[in-house]
């Protein structure tokens, strides 16, 4: 057997089989379609398929974490004592846009670092161009502010502060000691955006004889009632962000241990008998049943992976703890809504949990 024929037989290469001459036999014809490996012509080099591009953008924007965002506005609306309405919907849309803007900007700002630590990410792997990610961040920020403006000037003011915090975190504060505090502030502002937009839309709604509704309708809570919910969500976000700083290298036991203590404290505070001063009591019937269930779901989602990271602070378990902390925001938002007297709003937020869990299996939230 000739050397080329021997090499083709060993490697099983159809190209070599086609090229190697046979003695006393007709040349072997290999159809071009067989070289693509899919029964069709191979795609043009350098042009990824639409599905590949869609997958890359889904990874860049971390779409599985999107389901943790609407609950911010819902919890903010519940804290005002008003039913979710048009303003709440606008706040949800603005929050989603600003959150995704932060995701795109985050990868753009970290593109050189990711080239070393996470070469599989969309930008360093070449699946998304850096300029496209930056343009997406700018467009999504503008869209978020436009939606917030439709909910009123107070909502636009809060959204502007939220957008500034997101950009400052990604471009400047992320790798400083102020990083976790900036991320916590962004989540707290997101809840305040929901509260402000809901209250603003309710106040601007026309009342009898074309008048505007009173700024404090029956059942509305004082503005100070929103602060405990915002602080609770901010505290959880601070803890998760502190743990996320070690998800690449691992090795930190102190960060997940502190986060675990914080999660346990938030759960205990939600279940205590009397609300804090200025915080409304939950609805006596439905709230009594749903509030403990929401708190249990929160602790199970956040505390269990954190405990694993404490016992073994390896990068995989640390990343799993961060992912659990992100998903745990949904039952925390439900807890805050039930705590504010709107357990059914919390139940609506909990409906996003299966979607977040299913999508996180395909696209990592971290």
N, C-alpha and C positions, 0 to 999 in steps of 0.2 A: 504494500500500500504506500502511495506517495506521501511525503511529509504533510502536505496541505490537507490531503484526504484524512490522514491520521488525526491531525489537529481538529478538523471539523467533526470527526466521529467522537472525539473526547469531549469537546465543548458543546456539541449539539447545536452549533451555530448554523441557521439556515443560509446565511450569507456565504459562509465558507463552503457549505454543501453545494450551493449553486455555482460557486466559482471554481471548485475543484474539478478538474477533468477526470472522466472515467475512461478506463481502457476497455475498448470494445463495446461500449454502451453509449446510448444517446445522452446528450447533456440533460441535466435535470432543470426543469423550469420551475422557478419559485414565483408565484403570483405576487405582485406588489402589495396586495391587501394583506397578505400573511405577515408582512413585516411590521404592521402596526400593532399587532397583538390584540386587536379588538375586532377583527373581521372587517375592517374598513381602512380607509387611507389614514395615515398618521397625521395628526394636527400639525399645522405649520409651526416650525420652531419659533419660540419667543412670543407666541400668542396663546396664553392660557384660556381655557374654556370659560364660559359664563359661570358655570357652577364653581369652578376653582376661584374665580374672582369674588363671587358671592361669599364663599367660605372664608376667604381672606378678610373681607370687610366685616364679616360676622365676628371673627377672632379679634380684629382691631377694635371694634366697638364693644366687644364683650357683651353681646346681646343677651346672654343668659342672666346677666345681672340687672337687665332692664326692669324685670318684674319687681325688683325691690324699690323702685322709684315711686309708682303711683300711691303707695301707702303713705308716703310723706304728706302729700296734699290731703289725703283722706283723714289722717290723724290730725292735721292742722285744722281741717274743717270741723271735726268732732270737738276739738278743744275750744272752738268758738261757741259751741252750743247750737249751731245752725246745721241744717241738712245740706249735704253736698248738692251743688247746683252748677250753673253755667260757669261761675267764677272758679269753682273747683276743677271743672274739666279743663279750663284754660290753664290753670296752674299745673295740672298733670302734664299737659302738652308742653308747657314751657320747661318743666322739670326734666322731662325725657330728652328734650333737645339739648339743654345745658349739660345734662349728665353725659350724653353721647359726645358732645363737644369736648368734655374733659377727657373722655377715653381716647379720642383721636389725638388730642393735643398731648396726652401723656406719652403715647408711643412715639410721636414725633420728637418730643423733647428727650426721650430716652433711647433714641435710635442708635447712638454710638455705644451706649452701655449695653443695650440688648444685643448688639452685634457680638459681644463677648459672652455675656451671661445667658442670653436667650436668642440664639441665632435662628430659631424656628419661628419667631414672631413675624408678622406680616411684612414689616418694613425691612428689617435686616435680611430676610429671606428673599427680598425682591418682589414679593407678590403685591405689595402696595407701594406706590411711589411716595417719598416723603412730602413732596409738594401737594399731592392729592390729599394726604392726611391733614396737612395744615389748612388747606382750603376747606375741607369738610368741617374742621373745628370752627373756622370763622363763620361759615354758612349756618351751622347749627346754633352757634351763639346768637347770631342775628335773628334766626327764626324763634329761638326761645324768648328773646327780649320782645319781639313783635307780639307773640302770644300773650305775654305778661302785660303788655301795654293795653291790650284789649280788656283786661280785667280791672283797669284803673291805674291811676298814678301811684298810689301806695304799693300796689303789686309790682309795678315796674321798678320802683325804687328798691324793693327787696330783691327782685330778680337781677338788677344791676349789681347790687352788692354780692349776690351769689356768683354771677359771672366773673366779677373781678376776683373773687376768692378762688374760683376754679383756675383761672389763668395764672394767678400768682402762685398757687400751689404747684402747678405743673412746670412752670418756667423758672421758679425761684426758690420756693420754700420746701419742696418735697424732700430734699436731702439735708435739711437743717433741723434743728430741734423744734422749730415751729411747724414742721410738717404735719404731725398728727393733730395739732390744734387747728390748723387751717382746714384739714379735711373734716374735723368735727364741726367747725363753724359752718362749712358748706352744707352739711346735712341738717344742722339746726336751722339755717336760713331757708332750706328747702321746705321744711315743715312750716316755718313762718310765712313762706310764700303761699302755701295752701290756705293758711288761716286768713291772711290779708286779702287774697283774691276772693275767697268765699264771703267774707264780711263786706268787702267793697261792692261786689255784685249784688248782695242782698240789700245794701243801703241804696244802691242806684236803681233798684227795681221800682217801677211805677206803682204807686198805691192807689187808693180810691180817688176818683175824680182827677186823675192825672198827676197827683202829688207823688212824692217819693216816699218809700218806706222809711220808717223811723230807724235811726242807726242802731237802736237797741231793742229788737223785737223780743217778744215773750220767750223765755227759755235761753236767751243768749247769755254767755258767760262773760265776765270782765276780761279785758285784754291780758291781765296778769295770769289768767288761767292757762294761757298758751305756753308760758315760759317753762313750767315743769316738764311738759312733753318735749319741748325743744331741747332742754338740757339733758333729758334721759337719752334721746336719740343721739345727741352729740357725744355723750359719755361712751355709749356703745361704739360709735364710729371711731372715737379716739383709741379705744382699746384694740379694735381690729386693725387700725392703721399701724399702731405700734408693733403688732405681731407681724404684719406684712413686710416690715423692713428686714425680716430675717428669713423670708420664704425662699430666697435663692441660696443663701449660704447655710441656713439653719444654725443650730448650736446654742440658741438662747432659750433658757428655761425661765428666766425672770419675766420676759414679756408675756408669754402665754399664761404664766401663773398670775400675773397682775390682771390680765384680761379676764381670767376665770373668776377671780375675786370680784371684779367689776360686774360681770354678768350675773353672778349669784346675788350681788347687792341690788342690782336693778330688779331681778325677779322677786326678791324679798320685799322691796319697797312697793312693788305693784300689788302685792297681796296683803299688805298691812291693813289693819282694820279701818283706820281713819285716814282720809286723804289729807294731804298737806294743806296749809292755809291758802285759800283762794283756788284750790283745785276741786272741781265738782265731783260728787259721788257717782258711782256707776248706777245704771238702772237696776232697781232692786231685784226684778224677776229674772230677765234674760241675762243681765250682767253678772249675777251671782253664779250662773251656770257656765257662762262662756269665759269669763275672766280667768279662772284657774286653768281652763283648758288652753287658753292662749299663752299663759305664763309657762305652762308645762312644755308646750311646743317650742317656745323660745329657749328654754333651758336645754332641752334635748338637742336642738339644732346647733346651739352655740357652745354649750359647756362640754359636751362629750368629746368633740374633736379637739377642743382646747386642752382637756385633760390628757388626751393621747399625746399632744405636742409637749406637754409638761413632762410626761414620763419618757418620751423619746423625741427630742427636738431636732429630728432630721428634716431636711428640706421637704420631702413629700408630705410628712405629717404636719409640718408647719403650713404648707400650702393648703392642705385639707382643712386646717383650723381657720385659715383666712376665708376660704370658700364657705365654710359653715357659718362664720361670723357675718358674711355678706348676706347669705340666705336667711339668717336669723332676724334680719331687719324686718321681714314681713310679719312674723308673729309678734315682734316687738311693737310694730305699728298697730297691729290689731289690739294688743294689750293697751296701748295708749288710748286708742279710740274707745274701748270698753271702759277704761278707767275714767274717761271724760263723759260717760253716760250714753255712748253710742255703740253698744255691742254689735248691732247688726251691720254697722259700717266696718267694724273689725272683722266680722264674718265675711264680708265682701272682699276685704283685703286678703284674708286667708285663702280665698279662692285662687289666688295667684301662685300659691305654693306648689301645686303639682306641675304647673307650667314651668316654673323656675327650676324645679328638680329635674324634669325631663330634659330641658334644654341644656342644663349644666353638664349632662352626660355627653353632649356633643360639642359644646363650646365652653371652655373653662371660664369662670367668672373672674379669675385672677390673672 
